[in-house]
Amino acid sequence: MTTLTPTPQSWLRRRRGLLAMVALLIAFPFLVSIIVDGQGLGAVIANDQGNARFLQGLAIEIFILAIYALSYDLILGVTGLLSFGHAMFFAVGAYTFGIMLKTHEMQWVAALVVVLIAAILQAFLFGVVLVRVKGIAFALVTLGLASVFWIVIQSSDLQQWAGAEIGLQGVRAPVWFLDTTNERFAFYLVTMTLMILCYVLYLRIIDSPSGKVFHAIRENEDRALMLGYNTFWFKLLVLVIASVTASLGGVLHTMHQPIVTPNIAGLGFTVTALLIILIGGVGTITGALVGAAVYRLLQFYLDRWFGAASELLIGLAYVVLVLYLPYGIVGTWRAKAAKRKEGWERLRTLLSPGERPTS
C-alpha cells in the first residue's frame, strides 16, 4: 500500500486563501500610503506620520487579539473547557515580560524564556483542579485564581515592579523589530507573522490524533475515558498550549501599548475573548481571526462616531450577530456551504446552453 506525499503544488492550492490574505496584509500599509495619504512606498518604511502608520497600529491590536482569541477557542471551542480566568494567561505574559525587561534589565530572549516558564507553570496551576472539578465548577475555580492574580497585581507591595493600579509603564523596546514607535512596519510584520504561525499550528493541532481526542472530550468525556484515553493529560496539554499562546499575545501587548494596565487581568478581558469567538464562530479556529477584526473595528469606529453611545450600539450589534449568525460568521458560512453549492450548481445549469435543471 502506497501513501501519497503532498506536493508543493497541492499544498499551495489548499492554502491559497491563507497565502492571499498574507499578501494582502503585507501590501495593506503600502496601499493606504499611496491611495489615502498620497505618499510613496518609502513613507511606510520610514515610519512617517499618516493613515498608513495609524492603521498599522490598529491592525497590530487586531493581530494580538486574534492570538489571544485563538488560545481561548482551543480551550472552549475545541475542548469544551469553560474558563473564566483566561485573561490571567495573557496578563502573566504581559507583566512578566515587561518586568524582566524594565526592572531586571534582562536580554529579550532570556525574558521570553522566563515568560515561557511562567506560562507553563500557570497552566499546571489551572490543571491541578482538573482532577476534581469540571464544567461550571472548573469555570468558577479559574475565575477565583484569576481574581486573586488581579488583586495581587494591583497591590502596593508590587508597585515598584507592576505599577499597582496605574499599571506597568516605561518598558523600552529591547530590539529594533519590537519597537512599535520607531519601527512600526517591522513590528506590524512580526505580529502578523506570529498570528499566522499560531493559526497554522492550531489547524495542525486540531487535525492531529490529539486534536480528535480534544473534540471527543468536548462531545462526551465519559465516552473518551471508556475508550481508554486519559483525558486529564489531554486537557492539561490544551491548557499548556493555550497558556503559552496567550502569554505570547501578552508579550506583544507590552511592546505595543505604552501602559500595561490591570484591566487585562480582569474578568472583562476574558469576556472579550469569549465575544470574539462568538462573533467569529466557536470551535472554528478561523473564527478567532475574523472575530478579532470585527470586534476591534466595531469598537473603534463606533466609539469614534458615536462617543458614549458606542457601548449600547456594540451591544445591539452583538444581539444582531447572534440572531442572524447563530454559529458566528465563519460557523454560519460553513453551515450554509451545502446550500451555496446547490445554488451555484443550479445557476451553472441555467447558464449552460442545452441544459435545464431537473425537478
Secondary structure by P-SEA (a helix, b strand, c coil): cccccccaaaaaaaaaaaaaaaaaaaaaaaaaacccccccccccccccccaaaaaaaaaaaaaaaaaaaaaaaaaccccccccccaaaaaaaaaaaaaaaaccccccaaaaaaaaaaaaaaaaaaaacccccccaaaaaaaaaaaaaaaaaaaacccccccccccccccccccccccccccccaaaaaaaaaaaaaaaaaaaaaaaacaaaaaaaaaaacaaaaaaaccaaaaaaaaaaaaaaaaaaaaaaaaaacccccccccccaaaaaaaaaaaaaacccaaaaaaaaaaaaaaaaaaaaaccccaaaaaaaaaaaaaaacccccaaaaaaaaaaaaaaaaaaaaaaacccccccc
